[in-house]
Amino acid sequence: MGVSYYVVDAFVDGPSGVPGEAQLRWGGLSGNPAGVCLLEASLPAALMQQIAAENNLAETAFVLPNGDDYDLRWFTPTTEIDLCGHATLASAFVLHNFTENRADTYRFHTQSGLLTVTPRGELLEMDFPAWPLRPVEITARMRQAVGGILEAQLARDLILVLGDEAAVRGYQPDFAALAAIPESFGVAITAPGDSADYVTRFFAPGEGIPEDPVTGSLQSELIPFWAARLGKDTLTARQLSRRGGTLHCEYHGERVKIAGRARLYLTGEICV
């Protein structure tokens, strides 16, 4: 059985869409690569996990039609996760550009409930839950992993607030020390930005993601936090990984909107 497979860069800085002259002029690759598998029938979870490990991207998404909607699951190389932003954006991009089922809004049934993605010109806008953070004590393990911590906040992920963009950009990750922090799925560092309203980087070495290029789901935690700190509900975020990426964010109480551009990198077929 063959499975249609796409690799899409999500939250890219340059032009979106299918590669062409504009993309070639833009130059280097940015954003977060996601694998997207379009399924015609369900696959066993163990097989999806093996495919994700073989793909060896931060996440591989599996999309299965469900009436006019879709079931959506995400796997890292080592585990299934309950929410992923860039692979959701990539899935909507593939459906919008490479299937006949084009829609004004794409509806995905996931472990985190119903998620929607709406095309907005060159942007794809996701509607995600907002996750409130709570302050926690800065521990010795946190300080060993990351220097210059001003405060620590926790929801799904541990959020470590640093002083400025330069501190986030210049951080040299100690993956063993980051993996030794037991409090969360992943560890993010963040600060007010010079190039955006806020900047961040994200690490989940214990889940097969040493440093994630651009993390959409993290904004479920950071948008409410920075909206309150900065006194504004519309924000721009930059993830300062080696590839980098831009997220356009809005705070709506119990929900957040996260928008970005996507660009096709690869198409193929997985033989299973």
C-alpha positions as CSV (number, residue, x, y, z in Angstrom):
1,M,0.0,0.0,0.0
2,G,1.3,3.5,-0.9
3,V,0.7,6.5,1.3
4,S,1.0,10.0,-0.3
5,Y,3.7,11.9,1.6
6,Y,4.7,15.5,1.7
7,V,7.3,17.5,3.5
8,V,6.2,21.1,4.1
9,D,8.2,23.9,5.8
10,A,5.8,25.7,8.2
11,F,6.1,29.2,9.5
12,V,8.6,30.2,6.8
13,D,10.0,33.7,6.5
14,G,9.9,33.9,2.7
15,P,7.2,33.4,0.1
16,S,4.7,30.6,0.7
17,G,3.4,28.1,-1.8
18,V,4.7,25.6,-4.3
19,P,8.4,26.2,-5.2
20,G,9.0,28.5,-8.1
21,E,11.0,31.5,-9.2
22,A,10.0,33.5,-6.1
23,Q,11.1,30.8,-3.7
24,L,14.4,30.3,-5.6
25,R,15.1,34.0,-5.4
26,W,14.4,34.0,-1.7
27,G,17.2,31.5,-1.1
28,G,17.8,29.6,2.2
29,L,15.3,27.3,3.9
30,S,13.5,28.4,7.0
31,G,10.5,27.3,9.1
32,N,9.9,23.8,10.6
33,P,9.8,20.8,8.2
34,A,6.8,18.6,8.9
35,G,5.9,15.2,7.3
36,V,2.3,14.9,6.2
37,C,0.8,11.5,5.3
38,L,-2.6,11.5,3.5
39,L,-4.3,8.3,4.5
40,E,-7.2,6.5,2.7
41,A,-7.6,4.1,5.6
42,S,-6.5,4.0,9.2
43,L,-3.1,2.6,10.1
44,P,-2.1,0.9,13.4
45,A,-0.5,3.4,15.8
46,A,2.7,1.2,15.9
47,L,3.1,1.5,12.2
48,M,2.6,5.3,12.2
49,Q,5.2,5.5,14.9
50,Q,7.6,3.5,12.8
51,I,7.0,5.8,9.8
52,A,7.6,8.8,11.9
53,A,10.9,7.3,13.2
54,E,11.9,6.5,9.6
55,N,11.1,10.1,8.5
56,N,13.1,11.5,11.4
57,L,11.5,14.9,11.4
58,A,10.3,16.6,14.5
59,E,6.8,15.6,13.7
60,T,4.9,13.5,11.1
61,A,1.2,14.2,10.7
62,F,-1.3,11.5,9.7
63,V,-4.5,12.9,8.1
64,L,-7.6,10.7,7.6
65,P,-10.9,11.9,6.1
66,N,-13.8,11.9,8.5
67,G,-16.9,13.0,6.6
68,D,-16.2,16.7,5.6
69,D,-13.6,16.9,8.4
70,Y,-10.3,15.1,9.1
71,D,-8.8,13.0,11.9
72,L,-5.3,14.2,12.7
73,R,-2.5,12.5,14.7
74,W,1.1,13.6,15.3
75,F,4.2,11.5,16.0
76,T,7.7,12.6,16.9
77,P,10.4,10.0,16.0
78,T,9.9,8.5,19.5
79,T,6.3,9.2,20.7
80,E,2.8,10.3,19.8
81,I,2.0,13.9,21.0
82,D,-1.3,15.6,21.9
83,L,-0.8,18.9,20.1
84,C,1.5,20.1,17.3
85,G,1.3,23.4,15.5
86,H,3.6,23.3,12.6
87,A,2.4,19.9,11.4
88,T,-1.2,21.1,11.6
89,L,-0.4,24.1,9.5
90,A,1.4,21.8,7.1
91,S,-1.5,19.4,6.9
92,A,-3.9,22.2,6.0
93,F,-1.5,23.5,3.4
94,V,-1.3,20.0,1.7
95,L,-5.1,19.6,1.8
96,H,-5.6,23.1,0.3
97,N,-3.1,22.8,-2.5
98,F,-3.0,19.1,-3.4
99,T,-6.5,17.7,-2.9
100,E,-9.8,18.4,-4.6
101,N,-11.5,18.9,-1.2
102,R,-10.6,22.6,-0.9
103,A,-12.4,24.3,1.9
104,D,-12.8,27.8,3.5
105,T,-11.8,26.2,6.8
106,Y,-10.2,22.8,7.6
107,R,-11.5,21.0,10.7
108,F,-9.3,18.5,12.4
109,H,-10.4,16.1,15.2
110,T,-7.4,15.5,17.5
111,Q,-6.4,14.5,21.0
112,S,-6.7,18.2,21.9
113,G,-10.2,18.5,20.6
114,L,-11.4,20.2,17.4
115,L,-8.8,22.4,15.7
116,T,-9.5,24.6,12.7
117,V,-7.2,26.1,10.1
118,T,-8.4,28.9,7.8
119,P,-6.5,30.3,4.7
120,R,-6.0,34.0,5.0
121,G,-4.2,35.0,1.8
122,E,-0.6,33.8,2.0
123,L,-1.2,32.9,5.7
124,L,-2.8,29.9,7.2
125,E,-4.5,30.7,10.6
126,M,-4.9,28.1,13.2
127,D,-7.4,28.2,16.1
128,F,-5.8,26.5,19.2
129,P,-6.6,26.3,22.9
130,A,-5.0,28.8,25.3
131,W,-3.0,27.2,28.1
132,P,-2.5,29.4,31.2
133,L,0.9,29.3,32.8
134,R,1.6,29.1,36.5
135,P,4.9,30.4,38.2
136,V,7.2,27.7,39.6
137,E,10.4,27.8,41.6
138,I,13.6,28.1,39.7
139,T,15.5,24.9,40.6
140,A,19.2,24.0,40.5
141,R,18.6,21.7,37.5
142,M,17.0,24.6,35.6
143,R,20.0,26.9,36.4
144,Q,22.4,24.1,35.3
145,A,20.6,23.8,32.0
146,V,20.0,27.5,31.3
147,G,21.8,30.6,32.7
148,G,20.3,34.0,33.4
149,I,16.8,32.8,34.2
150,L,14.6,35.6,35.5
151,E,11.5,33.5,36.1
152,A,10.0,30.0,35.4
153,Q,6.5,29.3,34.3
154,L,4.8,25.9,33.7
155,A,2.0,24.4,31.7
156,R,2.6,21.5,29.3
157,D,6.1,22.9,28.9
158,L,8.6,24.6,31.2
159,I,8.9,28.3,30.1
160,L,12.2,30.0,31.2
161,V,12.1,33.8,30.9
162,L,15.4,35.5,30.0
163,G,16.4,39.1,29.9
164,D,16.5,39.9,26.2
165,E,16.6,38.7,22.7
166,A,20.4,38.5,22.7
167,A,20.3,36.0,25.6
168,V,17.8,33.8,23.8
169,R,19.8,34.0,20.5
170,G,23.1,33.3,22.1
171,Y,22.1,30.4,24.3
172,Q,24.2,27.2,23.7
173,P,22.0,24.3,24.6
174,D,23.2,21.5,27.0
175,F,20.9,18.8,25.8
176,A,21.7,16.4,28.6
177,A,21.0,19.0,31.2
178,L,17.7,20.0,29.5
179,A,16.6,16.3,29.3
180,A,17.3,16.0,33.0
181,I,14.6,18.6,33.9
182,P,11.6,16.4,34.9
183,E,8.8,19.0,35.1
184,S,7.6,19.1,31.5
185,F,7.3,17.8,27.9
186,G,9.8,20.4,26.7
187,V,11.7,23.5,27.8
188,A,11.3,26.9,26.1
189,I,13.4,30.0,26.6
190,T,11.8,33.3,25.8
191,A,12.3,37.1,26.2
192,P,10.9,40.4,24.8
193,G,12.1,40.7,21.3
194,D,13.9,43.3,19.2
195,S,12.9,41.7,15.9
196,A,9.4,40.8,17.2
197,D,7.2,41.3,20.2
198,Y,8.7,38.2,21.8
199,V,11.3,35.6,20.8
200,T,11.7,32.0,21.8
201,R,13.6,28.7,21.3
202,F,12.3,25.2,22.2
203,F,14.0,22.0,23.3
204,A,12.5,18.5,23.9
205,P,15.6,16.2,23.7
206,G,13.8,13.5,25.8
207,E,11.1,13.3,23.2
208,G,13.4,13.0,20.1
209,I,13.4,16.7,19.4
210,P,16.8,18.3,20.4
211,E,15.8,21.8,19.2
212,D,12.6,22.4,17.4
213,P,13.0,24.9,14.5
214,V,9.6,26.6,15.0
215,T,7.0,25.4,17.6
216,G,3.4,26.3,16.9
217,S,1.9,24.6,19.9
218,L,4.2,26.5,22.3
219,Q,2.2,29.6,21.4
220,S,-0.8,28.2,23.2
221,E,1.3,29.0,26.3
222,L,3.2,32.0,25.3
223,I,0.5,34.1,23.6
224,P,-1.5,34.5,26.8
225,F,1.7,35.1,28.8
226,W,3.1,37.8,26.5
227,A,-0.3,39.4,25.8
228,A,-0.6,40.1,29.5
229,R,3.0,41.2,29.9
230,L,3.0,43.5,26.8
231,G,-0.6,44.7,27.1
232,K,-1.6,43.8,23.6
233,D,-3.6,41.0,22.0
234,T,-2.0,40.9,18.6
235,L,1.6,39.9,18.6
236,T,4.4,38.7,16.3
237,A,6.8,36.0,17.5
238,R,10.1,34.9,16.2
239,Q,11.7,31.5,16.9
240,L,15.5,31.9,16.9
241,S,16.6,28.5,15.9
242,R,19.2,28.0,13.2
243,R,16.4,27.9,10.5
244,G,14.2,30.5,12.2
245,G,10.5,31.3,11.6
246,T,7.8,33.8,12.2
247,L,4.4,33.4,13.8
248,H,1.5,35.9,13.7
249,C,-0.4,35.6,17.0
250,E,-3.7,36.8,18.5
251,Y,-5.1,36.3,22.0
252,H,-8.8,35.5,22.3
253,G,-9.3,34.5,26.0
254,E,-9.6,30.7,26.1
255,R,-8.4,30.4,22.4
256,V,-5.4,31.7,20.5
257,K,-4.9,32.3,16.8
258,I,-1.5,31.3,15.3
259,A,-0.8,32.1,11.6
260,G,2.1,31.5,9.3
261,R,3.3,30.8,5.8
262,A,4.1,27.4,4.5
263,R,6.1,26.1,1.6
264,L,6.3,22.7,-0.1
265,Y,9.7,21.0,0.0
266,L,9.1,17.4,-1.1
267,T,6.4,15.1,-2.5
268,G,6.5,11.3,-2.7
269,E,5.0,8.0,-1.7
270,I,5.7,5.8,1.3
271,C,5.5,2.1,0.6
272,V,4.0,0.3,3.6
